[in-house]
Amino acid sequence: MGVQVEKLEKNMAKLTIEVSAEEFEAALEKAYQKNKGKITLPGFRKGKAPRKMIEKMYGVGVFYEDAANELIPGAYSKAAQECGENIVSQPQIDVTQIGKGQPFIFTAEVALKPEVTLGEYKGLEVEKSEIAVSEEEVEKAVDKERENNARMLDIDDRAVENGDMVKLDFEGFVDGVAFAGGKGEDYPLTIGSGSFIPGFEEQLVGAKIGEDVEVNVTFPEEYHVEDLKSKAAVFKCKVNEIKVKELPEADDEFAKDVSEFDTLAEYKDDIRAKLLERKEKEAKRAKENKVVELAVANASMDIPDAMVNEQVRRMAEDFSRRLQSQGLTMEQYMQFTGMTADKLLEQMRPEALKRIQNSLVLEAIAKAENIQVSEERLDEEYAKMAQQYKMEVEKIKEIMDSYAKEQMKNDLAIQAAVEMITEAAKEVEAAKAE
C-alpha cells in the first residue's frame, strides 16, 4: 500500500491511497463469498453460481462496491498512521480508480491540526470580582429550606385561592368537540404557577370542592399542537381537593431539625459560609474563562471547517447520550421542542469553535512553557478516578490504553496551563477594565 499527501488550503489535506491489485482481488473474492448465497442464476442452485458467471450476468463491477467498502477502512487507518500528519476530522472519501487487475486507488480529504501563533497570555488584565454574601441571600436560603420542610394541609372550608395546590378533573373542547390530550383526572396543579395555558389558573380561583367550573381560554399562537394554535377552548373542570403549604417557623427548633446546629444564628452562619465558598469557586471559574478568552483573542490560527464539523458531531453524540440517560430519544426531543437536526447542529457550531480554539491555544501555551505532568500528578488523577468508579487504582491503570493515558496527560497539561495564566493575570478595578 502507498500513500501520497497533498496539502490544500486552510489546513486541509488530500491523501491519495493505493491498494495493490492483489489485495483488491482478495477483497473481490471475499465480497463474492459473502453475497453468493443471495444470488440465483439459471442452471445453478442458489449460492452455487461461479463468480465469473455472476460477473458475466450482472457486470464485471457487481462486487466492486462491497470490495471497496471492505478495503477502505483498514487502508485509510493505515495510511493515516503512516503519513505522519495530525488528522483532526473524519475523511471525505472519493474512489478514483477501481477495476479488476488494477490497483485500487481512493482519496481521503481530511483536516489537519492547525498551527497556533500565540500572542500575549501572561499578565492579562481581568476585572476584579467583589465577593460578598448579603443577608437577603441567607434569608432566601433559609426560606427555601422552609419550603422543603413544609407540611401540606387539606382545606375543605373555603374556595380555591392563589397559591393553593389543587387536584382537578378537566376536559377541553374546541367548537364543542373534545380534543385529544385535553382530558385529565385528579391532575395536580399549583394555582399561580403558570404551568397551564395563560388565563386558565386564574379562573379556578373562587371555585369550591366538587363544584363544576367552565374555564374559557385561547391557545397561544406558538402552542406546540398545530391544530390548537390560536383556538378558543372551553375546559369543563371540577376541583376534587385543595391543599395549602404550612411553612415551619424559622427559629432554633427549625435549625435543629434541618441541620447539625442548635441555634438559628449558627445555622445562618453555616449557610453564609457555604454561599461564600460557592461564590469564590464561581468567581475563580469566571476569571479562568475570561483569561482563556483573552489569550485566545490574542492568538491566531486557521481552523478548517471540517474540524469544526467533527467537534459538532461529537457534541451531538454526547447530547444524544445525555438524553438517553434521561429516558428520551433524539427523535422525541425533536418532537417535543420543534427542533430540527440541522438547526441543532447549527446552534452547536459557535460552542464547538470555542472549544477548539481554547484547546489549541492552551496546548500551545503548555508547549511554550514546557509544562510537564509529573508521575505524582498522574497518580492523583488515577486515585480520583478509582474513587469515582469504586475500583482499585491498579485496575484503572490496566484498563486505560496508551491513547487514553496520553489524553489524560494532555488534559492535565491544559489544566496546568489554565492555572498558570490565571495566576499570572492582573486584577483591575471595573472602571479601568472598561
C-alpha positions in Angstrom: 0.0 0.0 0.0 1.2 3.5 -0.8 0.1 7.0 0.4 0.7 10.5 -1.0 -0.1 13.7 0.8 -1.2 16.9 -0.9 -1.6 19.9 1.3 -4.6 22.0 0.5 -5.8 25.5 1.6 -6.9 26.2 5.2 -5.2 23.3 6.9 -6.8 20.6 4.7 -5.0 17.8 3.0 -5.8 15.1 0.4 -4.4 11.6 1.0 -4.1 9.5 -2.2 -4.1 5.9 -1.1 -3.2 3.0 -3.4 -4.0 -0.6 -2.6 -2.4 -3.3 -4.7 -4.3 -5.2 -7.4 -3.7 -8.4 -5.4 -5.4 -7.0 -2.3 -8.2 -5.7 -4.4 -8.7 -9.2 -5.9 -8.8 -10.7 -2.5 -11.4 -8.2 -1.5 -13.5 -9.1 -4.6 -13.3 -12.8 -3.7 -14.4 -12.0 -0.2 -17.3 -10.0 -1.5 -18.3 -12.9 -3.8 -18.2 -15.4 -0.9 -20.3 -13.0 1.2 -23.0 -12.4 -1.4 -23.2 -15.6 -3.5 -25.8 -17.1 -1.2 -28.2 -14.4 -2.2 -27.8 -14.8 -6.0 -29.6 -17.3 -8.2 -28.6 -18.0 -11.8 -30.4 -20.3 -14.3 -28.8 -23.8 -14.2 -27.2 -23.3 -10.8 -28.5 -23.9 -7.3 -28.8 -20.8 -5.1 -25.4 -19.9 -3.8 -23.5 -22.2 -6.2 -23.1 -19.9 -9.2 -19.4 -19.4 -10.1 -18.1 -15.8 -9.6 -17.3 -15.5 -13.3 -20.8 -16.4 -14.3 -22.3 -13.9 -11.9 -19.9 -11.2 -13.2 -20.9 -12.1 -16.8 -24.6 -11.9 -16.0 -24.6 -8.7 -13.8 -21.5 -6.9 -15.0 -17.8 -7.1 -14.0 -18.4 -4.4 -11.3 -21.1 -6.4 -9.4 -18.8 -6.8 -6.4 -16.8 -3.6 -6.6 -18.8 -1.6 -4.0 -18.6 -4.4 -1.4 -14.9 -4.9 -2.1 -14.2 -1.1 -1.8 -16.2 -1.0 1.5 -14.1 -3.9 2.7 -10.8 -2.3 1.8 -11.2 1.4 2.6 -11.5 1.5 6.5 -8.3 -0.5 7.0 -6.4 1.1 4.2 -7.3 4.6 5.4 -6.4 3.8 9.0 -3.0 2.5 8.0 -2.4 5.5 5.7 -3.4 8.0 8.4 -0.8 6.5 10.7 1.9 6.3 8.0 1.5 9.8 6.6 2.7 11.4 9.8 0.0 14.2 9.7 -2.1 15.1 12.7 -5.6 14.4 11.3 -8.5 16.0 13.2 -11.6 15.1 11.1 -13.4 12.2 9.5 -12.2 11.6 5.9 -14.2 12.5 2.8 -13.6 9.5 0.6 -13.6 9.5 -3.2 -12.7 6.4 -5.3 -10.6 7.4 -8.3 -9.6 4.0 -9.7 -11.3 0.7 -9.4 -11.1 -2.3 -11.8 -10.0 -6.0 -12.0 -6.3 -6.4 -12.3 -5.6 -2.8 -11.3 -4.5 -1.2 -8.1 -7.5 0.2 -6.1 -6.9 4.0 -5.6 -9.0 6.4 -3.5 -8.5 9.8 -1.9 -9.3 10.9 1.6 -9.7 14.6 2.2 -9.1 15.5 5.9 -8.5 18.4 8.2 -5.1 18.8 9.8 -4.5 20.3 13.2 -3.7 24.0 12.8 -0.6 25.7 14.0 -1.2 28.4 16.6 0.7 31.7 16.8 0.4 32.8 20.4 0.0 36.4 21.4 0.1 37.8 24.9 -1.1 35.3 27.5 0.7 36.4 30.7 -0.2 39.4 32.7 -3.6 39.7 31.1 -6.0 42.2 32.8 -9.3 40.9 34.1 -11.9 42.7 36.1 -11.7 42.2 39.9 -14.6 40.3 41.4 -16.3 41.6 44.5 -17.4 38.6 46.5 -19.9 39.1 49.3 -23.0 37.4 50.7 -25.9 39.5 51.6 -28.4 38.9 54.4 -31.1 38.7 51.8 -29.3 35.7 50.2 -29.1 34.0 53.6 -32.8 34.6 54.3 -33.6 33.3 50.8 -31.7 30.0 51.5 -33.5 29.6 54.9 -36.9 30.2 53.2 -36.0 27.6 50.6 -35.3 25.1 53.3 -38.6 26.0 55.0 -40.3 25.3 51.7 -38.6 21.9 51.5 -39.9 21.1 55.0 -43.4 22.4 54.6 -46.5 20.4 55.6 -49.4 20.0 53.2 -52.8 20.8 54.9 -56.2 19.8 53.5 -58.6 22.7 53.0 -62.3 22.0 52.9 -63.9 25.1 54.4 -63.1 27.7 51.7 -62.8 28.1 47.9 -59.6 28.0 45.9 -57.1 30.8 46.4 -53.9 31.8 44.6 -51.0 29.6 45.7 -53.2 26.6 46.6 -52.4 23.2 45.3 -55.4 21.5 43.8 -56.4 18.2 42.2 -58.9 18.6 39.5 -60.7 16.8 36.7 -60.9 18.6 33.4 -61.8 18.1 29.7 -61.2 20.6 26.9 -63.5 21.4 24.0 -62.9 23.4 20.8 -66.1 24.3 18.9 -67.9 21.9 21.2 -65.8 19.0 20.3 -63.4 17.3 22.8 -59.8 17.3 21.6 -57.0 14.7 22.1 -54.8 15.3 25.1 -57.3 17.7 26.7 -58.6 15.5 29.5 -57.2 14.8 32.9 -58.4 13.3 36.2 -57.1 14.2 39.7 -54.5 16.4 37.9 -52.2 18.2 40.4 -51.9 21.9 39.8 -50.5 24.8 41.8 -52.6 27.9 41.2 -50.4 30.8 40.0 -47.6 28.5 38.8 -48.3 29.4 35.2 -47.9 25.8 34.1 -51.3 25.8 32.3 -52.5 27.9 29.3 -52.5 31.6 30.2 -55.7 32.6 31.9 -56.6 29.0 33.0 -55.4 29.0 36.6 -56.8 32.4 37.4 -60.4 31.3 36.6 -60.2 28.5 39.1 -59.8 31.0 42.0 -63.0 31.0 43.9 -64.1 27.5 42.9 -65.2 25.2 45.7 -64.6 21.5 46.1 -67.0 19.4 43.9 -68.2 22.5 42.0 -68.3 22.4 38.2 -66.4 25.4 36.6 -66.1 26.4 33.0 -62.8 27.9 32.1 -62.5 29.9 28.8 -59.1 30.3 27.3 -57.4 30.9 23.9 -54.4 28.7 23.0 -51.2 30.8 22.3 -50.1 31.2 18.7 -46.9 29.4 19.5 -48.6 26.4 21.1 -46.9 23.1 20.3 -50.0 21.4 18.8 -50.6 22.8 15.4 -54.4 22.2 15.3 -54.9 24.1 18.6 -52.8 27.2 17.8 -54.8 30.5 18.5 -58.0 28.4 19.0 -60.6 29.4 21.7 -61.3 26.5 24.0 -63.7 25.7 26.9 -62.5 23.5 29.8 -65.1 21.8 32.0 -63.4 21.5 35.4 -64.2 20.1 38.8 -61.9 20.7 41.9 -61.5 17.5 43.9 -59.0 18.6 46.5 -57.5 21.8 47.9 -54.2 21.8 49.8 -52.1 24.6 51.2 -48.5 24.7 52.4 -47.7 25.4 56.0 -44.1 26.5 56.4 -42.3 25.9 59.7 -41.2 29.0 61.7 -37.6 30.0 61.2 -36.4 29.5 64.8 -33.9 27.4 66.8 -36.2 24.3 66.7 -36.2 24.6 62.9 -32.4 24.9 62.8 -32.1 21.7 65.0 -34.5 19.8 62.7 -32.7 20.6 59.4 -29.1 20.9 60.5 -26.4 19.9 63.0 -26.7 23.3 64.8 -28.6 24.2 67.9 -29.5 27.8 67.0 -30.8 29.6 64.0 -27.9 32.0 64.2 -25.4 29.2 63.9 -27.4 27.7 61.0 -27.3 31.0 59.2 -23.6 31.4 59.8 -23.1 28.0 58.1 -25.3 29.0 55.2 -23.3 32.2 54.8 -20.0 30.3 54.8 -21.2 27.8 52.2 -22.6 30.6 50.0 -19.3 32.4 50.2 -17.4 29.3 49.3 -19.6 28.7 46.3 -19.3 32.3 45.1 -15.5 32.1 45.4 -15.5 29.0 43.2 -17.7 30.7 40.7 -15.5 33.8 40.6 -12.4 31.6 40.1 -14.1 29.8 37.2 -15.2 33.1 35.7 -11.7 34.5 36.0 -10.2 31.4 34.3 -12.8 31.6 31.5 -12.0 35.3 30.9 -8.3 34.8 30.9 -8.5 32.0 28.4 -10.9 34.1 26.3 -8.3 36.9 26.2 -5.5 34.5 25.4 -7.5 33.1 22.5 -8.3 36.6 21.2 -4.6 37.4 21.2 -3.7 34.2 19.3 -4.1 33.4 15.6 -5.0 30.1 13.9 -6.7 28.9 10.8 -9.3 26.3 11.8 -10.7 24.2 9.0 -14.5 23.8 8.7 -14.1 20.0 8.7 -12.5 20.2 12.2 -15.5 22.2 13.5 -17.9 19.7 11.9 -16.1 16.9 13.7 -16.4 18.7 17.0 -20.1 19.4 16.4 -20.7 15.7 15.6 -19.1 14.7 18.9 -21.1 17.2 20.8 -24.3 16.0 19.2 -23.5 12.4 20.1 -22.8 13.4 23.7 -26.1 15.3 23.8 -27.9 12.2 22.5 -26.3 10.1 25.2 -27.4 12.5 27.9 -30.9 12.5 26.5 -30.9 8.7 26.6 -29.8 8.7 30.3 -32.9 10.8 31.0 -35.1 8.3 29.1 -35.5 10.3 25.9 -34.5 9.6 22.3 -33.3 12.3 20.0 -36.5 11.9 17.9 -38.6 12.5 21.0 -36.6 15.6 21.8 -37.0 16.9 18.3 -40.8 16.3 18.5 -41.2 18.0 21.9 -39.1 21.1 21.1 -39.9 21.6 17.4 -36.1 21.4 16.8 -34.6 20.0 13.6 -31.3 18.1 13.3 -29.9 20.8 11.1 -30.9 23.6 13.5 -29.5 21.8 16.5 -26.1 21.2 14.7 -26.0 24.9 13.6 -26.7 26.0 17.2 -23.8 23.9 18.4 -21.2 25.4 16.0 -20.2 28.5 18.0 -19.6 26.4 21.1 -17.7 23.8 19.0 -15.5 26.5 17.5 -14.8 28.0 21.0 -13.8 24.6 22.4 -11.4 24.0 19.6 -9.8 27.5 19.9 -9.5 27.1 23.7 -7.9 23.6 23.4 -5.4 24.6 20.6 -4.3 27.8 22.4 -3.9 26.1 25.8 -2.0 23.2 24.2 0.3 25.8 22.6 0.8 27.6 25.9 1.6 24.3 27.7 4.2 23.5 25.0 5.7 27.0 25.0 6.0 26.9 28.8 7.3 23.3 28.7 4.6 22.2 31.2 5.2 18.6 32.1 2.8 16.3 34.0 4.6 14.5 36.8 4.0 10.9 37.8 2.7 12.2 41.1 0.1 14.3 39.4 -0.9 11.3 37.3 -1.2 9.1 40.4 -3.5 11.8 42.0 -5.8 11.6 38.9 -5.8 7.8 39.0 -6.8 7.9 42.7 -9.7 10.3 41.8 -10.9 8.0 39.1 -10.6 4.9 41.3 -12.7 6.7 43.9 -15.3 7.9 41.3 -15.7 4.4 39.8 -15.2 2.5 43.0 -12.3 0.5 41.6 -8.7 -0.3 42.6 -6.1 2.2 41.3 -4.1 -0.6 39.6 -7.3 -1.8 37.8 -7.9 1.7 36.5 -4.3 1.7 35.1 -4.8 -1.7 33.5 -7.9 -0.8 31.6 -6.6 2.5 30.3 -4.8 2.1 26.9 -1.9 4.2 25.8 -4.1 6.7 23.9 -6.3 7.2 27.0 -3.2 7.8 29.2 -1.8 10.3 26.7 -5.2 12.1 26.5 -5.3 12.3 30.3 -1.7 13.8 30.4 -2.7 16.3 27.7 -5.8 17.3 29.7 -3.8 17.7 32.8 -1.2 19.9 31.0 -4.0 22.1 29.6 -5.4 22.4 33.1 -2.0 23.4 34.4 -1.7 26.0 31.6 -5.1 27.5 32.6 -3.9 27.7 36.2 -0.6 29.3 35.2 -2.1 32.1 33.0 -4.8 32.7 35.6 -2.2 33.2 38.4 -0.2 35.5 36.1 -3.3 37.7 35.3 -3.7 41.1 36.8 -7.0 42.0 38.6 -8.1 45.6 37.9 -11.0 47.7 39.0 -14.1 47.7 36.8 -13.6 51.2 35.5 -10.0 50.5 34.4 -11.0 47.2 32.7 -13.6 49.1 30.6 
